[in-house]
Amino acid sequence: MVKEGLIELTGENPGVFEQAHHVFPQEFRAKFLERGLDIHNPQYGVWWERTDHLRNAYQYNQEWRRFMGPDRELPEILDFGRDIMNRYGIPVNYPR
Protein backbone atom coordinates (compact mmCIF):
# COMPACT_ATOMS: atom_id res chain seq x y z
CA MET A 1 0.00 0.00 0.00
CA VAL A 2 1.28 3.43 -0.88
CA LYS A 3 0.29 5.12 2.39
CA GLU A 4 2.44 2.96 4.66
CA GLY A 5 5.35 3.16 2.23
CA LEU A 6 5.02 6.94 2.01
CA ILE A 7 5.06 7.24 5.77
CA GLU A 8 8.30 5.26 5.84
CA LEU A 9 9.81 7.09 2.83
CA THR A 10 8.94 10.64 3.92
CA GLY A 11 8.92 10.23 7.68
CA GLU A 12 5.54 11.96 7.69
CA ASN A 13 2.09 10.79 8.68
CA PRO A 14 -0.28 13.64 7.84
CA GLY A 15 -3.28 11.76 9.20
CA VAL A 16 -6.60 12.86 7.73
CA PHE A 17 -5.28 16.11 6.28
CA GLU A 18 -3.48 14.58 3.30
CA GLN A 19 -4.07 11.43 1.31
CA ALA A 20 -1.61 9.06 -0.28
CA HIS A 21 -1.84 9.38 -4.05
CA HIS A 22 -0.45 7.17 -6.82
CA VAL A 23 1.36 9.41 -9.31
CA PHE A 24 0.71 6.71 -11.91
CA PRO A 25 -3.00 5.78 -11.99
CA GLN A 26 -3.96 2.25 -11.06
CA GLU A 27 -6.11 2.12 -14.19
CA PHE A 28 -2.91 1.70 -16.23
CA ARG A 29 -1.10 -0.55 -13.76
CA ALA A 30 -0.62 -3.37 -16.31
CA LYS A 31 0.79 -1.01 -18.96
CA PHE A 32 3.16 0.53 -16.44
CA LEU A 33 4.27 -2.86 -15.17
CA GLU A 34 5.06 -3.97 -18.75
CA ARG A 35 7.54 -1.08 -18.79
CA GLY A 36 9.06 -2.02 -15.44
CA LEU A 37 7.18 0.54 -13.36
CA ASP A 38 5.67 -0.69 -10.09
CA ILE A 39 3.12 2.01 -9.24
CA HIS A 40 2.90 0.75 -5.65
CA ASN A 41 6.56 1.58 -4.98
CA PRO A 42 6.39 4.41 -2.41
CA GLN A 43 8.74 6.58 -4.49
CA TYR A 44 5.86 6.82 -6.99
CA GLY A 45 3.44 8.09 -4.38
CA VAL A 46 2.88 11.56 -2.97
CA TRP A 47 0.93 13.23 -0.20
CA TRP A 48 -1.94 15.29 -1.60
CA GLU A 49 -4.08 17.59 0.54
CA ARG A 50 -7.35 15.72 1.07
CA THR A 51 -9.82 18.28 -0.33
CA ASP A 52 -7.65 19.08 -3.36
CA HIS A 53 -7.12 15.38 -4.02
CA LEU A 54 -10.85 14.66 -4.01
CA ARG A 55 -11.61 17.75 -6.10
CA ASN A 56 -8.97 17.01 -8.75
CA ALA A 57 -8.87 13.20 -9.00
CA TYR A 58 -11.28 12.95 -11.95
CA GLN A 59 -9.47 15.61 -14.01
CA TYR A 60 -6.09 14.10 -13.10
CA ASN A 61 -7.16 10.70 -14.40
CA GLN A 62 -8.66 12.26 -17.54
CA GLU A 63 -5.29 13.87 -18.31
CA TRP A 64 -3.63 10.48 -17.99
CA ARG A 65 -6.22 8.89 -20.29
CA ARG A 66 -5.48 11.49 -22.96
CA PHE A 67 -1.72 10.96 -22.56
CA MET A 68 -1.48 7.19 -22.41
CA GLY A 69 -1.08 5.25 -25.58
CA PRO A 70 0.32 1.88 -26.55
CA ASP A 71 3.68 3.33 -27.59
CA ARG A 72 4.53 5.41 -24.52
CA GLU A 73 7.96 4.52 -23.19
CA LEU A 74 9.12 4.68 -19.58
CA PRO A 75 11.06 7.98 -19.83
CA GLU A 76 7.99 9.71 -21.32
CA ILE A 77 5.76 8.25 -18.62
CA LEU A 78 8.08 9.33 -15.80
CA ASP A 79 8.36 12.83 -17.27
CA PHE A 80 4.59 13.13 -17.67
CA GLY A 81 4.08 12.01 -14.08
CA ARG A 82 6.50 14.65 -12.87
CA ASP A 83 4.95 17.34 -15.10
CA ILE A 84 1.36 16.63 -14.15
CA MET A 85 2.16 16.63 -10.43
CA ASN A 86 4.01 19.94 -10.86
CA ARG A 87 0.88 21.41 -12.46
CA TYR A 88 -1.00 20.47 -9.32
CA GLY A 89 1.78 21.96 -7.19
CA ILE A 90 3.06 18.68 -5.76
CA PRO A 91 6.69 17.54 -6.01
CA VAL A 92 7.36 13.88 -6.75
CA ASN A 93 9.58 11.55 -4.74
CA TYR A 94 11.34 9.84 -7.63
CA PRO A 95 14.60 11.05 -9.21
CA ARG A 96 15.03 12.32 -12.76
N, C-alpha and C positions, 0 to 999 in steps of 0.2 A: 504494500500500500504506500502511496506517495506521502501521505501525511506523516507517518512514523519515520520514514526515511528523511523527509525534510526537517523534521525536528532534530534528528541526529546530525544531518549535514549542516544545518544553519545554526544549531544551538538555540533555536527559538521555538517556543510553543505559544502562538498568539491566541490560543483558545478559540472563543467564538467570534472574535473580531476579524480574523482572516481565515480564508479557506485554502486548502491545498489544491493546486490546479495543475493539470497535465499540460505542459506547453504543446505537446503533440497529441491531438484528440484521439481518444480511444476508438472512435469510429474507423480510423485508418490504421489501427494497431497492426494488422496483418501486413499491410503494405510497408509500414515502417520496419517491422521485424525482418521482412525480406531484404531490407537494406542494412541490416545489422543494428537497428535502433530499438532498444528496449525502452518503451515510453514510461515504464514503471521505475526506471532507475531514478533515484531522487535528484540527480543532477539535472534531470529534465522536468522537474517540478518547480513551482514557485508558490509563494504566498500571495494571495490576491484578496484585498479587502472584501469582506463578505458581500456588502450591498453592491459594490461595483462588479464583482464576479457574477452575481445573479442577474444584474441588469445587462451585462455585456456578453454572457455566455452564448446566446443564440447567434448574435452578429459575429462573434469570434469564430464559431464553427462554420458559419456561412463563408467567411473569408477563406478558411481552410478548404472548403468544398470547391470554391472557385479556383484555388491554387493547385490542388492535387490533381495529378494526372498519372497515367501509367509510366511515363518516362522520367519522372522527377528522380534525380539522384540525391544521395545523402548530403553532399555539400549545399545544394539548393534548399533542401528541406531544413537543414540546420540554420541556414541564413534566414529563411522565411520565418522560422520560429523565433529567432532573435529579433527580427524586424517587427513582427506583429506584436510581440510583447513590449517592445520599445514604444510602439504607437499607443499602447495602453498604459504606458508609464511604469512598466515593471521590468527590472533587469533580470536576466536569466542566470542560472547557476552553472552553465556549461561553458567551457573555453571555446575560443575561436578555432 
